[in-house]
Amino acid sequence: MEIFPALATVITDPTLLFAIVLASAVGMVVGATPGLTASAAIAMLLPITFYMSPLFALAFLYVIGKSGRYGGSVAAILFNTPGTAASAATQIDGYPLARAGKAGKAMKVATISSVIGDLMGDVMLVVGVGFIAAIALKLGPPETFAIYFAAFVVIGSVIGKSITKGLASALLGILVAMIGLDPISSEERFTFGSFELSNGIGLVPLMIGVFVLGEVFAQLEERQKSKDAIKENVTDPEGHSLSFDEYKPCIPHAVRGGFIGAGIGVLPGLGSAIAAFISYGEGKRRARNPEQWGNGALEGVAAPEAANNAVSGPSMAPLLTLGIPGSTIGAILLGVFLIHGIQVGPTLFLTDKELVYQLFACGMLGILAYGLIGFFGATQVARLILKVPTSVLYPLIFLTAFVAAYSARGSMFDVTVMTVAGFAGWLMRKFEFNVAAFVISFVLAKGAEETFRQALLMSDGGALIFVERPIAAAFILIGLAAMGFRIRSIMKERRIAEGGHGDA
Amino acid sequence: MRDMVEGIVLAALSLIAIWGAWQVPPAGSGDTWAGIVPFAASVALLVLSGFLVLGGMRTAHSGDGATTNSGSDTLDILILFAVALLYQQSFRWFGYVLPTAVVAPVVLNIFGIRNRIGLAASVVICPLIFHVIFFELLGVFPPYGEVFDLLDWFRG
């Protein structure tokens, strides 16, 4: 019940309320702008939060993340260009509705469903996170390392098209995190005699490089392709209003989507895109009008949108209780915690419980804020986005990346790291390596190494300790099973593509 | 073919990483070797690069490896990367203001802005806005130009 005093504290703080409303608007605009992601915006704003109080900084970025997820639906419905990967499922029915002059109706369904899903996810987070933290406190180093191992394998193998490239991206993230002094023995690793490398690679410049500068490089490449004119949608004055009777059939899909999204959100690495597509598929399977799905069914917008946004809250559970970020936004938020000297993990609920619940309260108010902004102003936001020329926007983002990377620690080396990380991030995107797996693994690597070495020190049988302890063994098996299932599904897809029997 | 090249590049990276991990001195008694995780990760990367090379060889045999190449796009990216490298290095030589005044119109031009008045305005507006936000309002100490710093010149 800690959430109620937290809500009272946040509601009575005008500066926090201002931050929440501002972050809702910023996140929505960023999410709705094709090519811009909430991760990029959060990474870019990260250095500014050095000068804010921890709660203000965390709330601001957390709400941008939430609102950015929702904002992706605006671009998906109006421009047939999903602002985020998760909005691709919304696009299937959203865009046909917009073409039929029902853009306003579709956006209102997306808004209400997003709010329902997101609130469901947050309520489950608030109810469940304390239990997970209590269990996490009882885990020893072998069990914690096994969870890290499972996270690495799941993140590397489940996201993206290629398991090999996904796992390679995760390993590259681990190797980059190992640069610098070993925190236990203070031995230099991968420094090659460079003094600057002995301090390691900073999280902030790496994030800004990969997500912001890398995105600018990618957008420059995409510039020619995106010059295609956006088709003018039909305008129907009746298509902007939404009655309760029209939304009523969407409610079961939104609620189911909320449960699907919340369930998937707890598992690190799976992310909102998977949740949205599973919810869409499940919704279509159970729909009374499956033939209409794909041609402009309002339920086809409600199901993925609710699931997509329901991921947001529960994805904070592994981050806060175990220090394992389930998404790129989670990885950046972990950086904010560390910057402000807050240790994330099970002890967080002993040391900074109030802060955590106030952050949840900010998230809930953020949902209401973007819900209101979206319900009444999504069309205006879309018009605003159409007016901003990308040929000016991306050069400004390019310049911001440099000054933001410098501002983090006043270090020129960080700017160099950011520049190199930006190019590397673009290369990874171009060659279909997994940027998210790279960044999340970079963040996880040090904690994983620490628990691995602690486990070895307390073990008589070396690495056998991970097999002998049942919980540790179970998590290692979960990781391997996830990879096995993924390999199986890829092989099945390949057989279908080659014209064989999918069920063979 | 592309998989094979990617695999070879990854293999080269992993060999460098194995060599780098091998340079870590051995652990003292009762401690674990500091190079154990870097070494294990490097070896795992080498194994994965082997899979990529094998996959590439299989694709090359079946003739499915045709890839499209957009040379002009890649050239644009390489030019922008070169500008980025020069820009970050020039902070050390000329501080923040002068490099930003030079780079802003260049990057705008790369992104297709051809309006001369706009480009000229960016020379003043971009460094001014970023300087005010980050170095005046947020109070970050600006990078000092070792060769020449326009900010010092403005401040007399």
Interface residues (C-beta under 8 A of the other chain):
Chain A: I48 Y51 T164 K165 L167 A168 L171 L172 I174 L175 M178 D182 I184 S185 E187 E188 R189 F190 F192 L213 V216 F217 L220 E221 R223 Q224 T390 S391 V392 Y394 P395 L396 F398 L399 T400 F402 V403 A404 Y406 S407 G410 M412 V415 T416 M418 T419 G422 F423 W426 F431 A445 A448 E449 F452 R453 L456 L457
Chain B: R2 E6 L10 L13 A17 G20 A21 V24 P25 A27 G28 G30 D31 T32 A34 G35 I36 V37 P38 A41 S42 A44 L45 L48 S49 F51 L52 G55 S70 D73 T74 D76 I77 L80 F81 A84 L85 Y87 Q88 F91 R92 Y96 T100 V103 A104 V107 L108 I110 F111 G112 I113 C126 F130 F134 L138 G139 V140 F141 P143
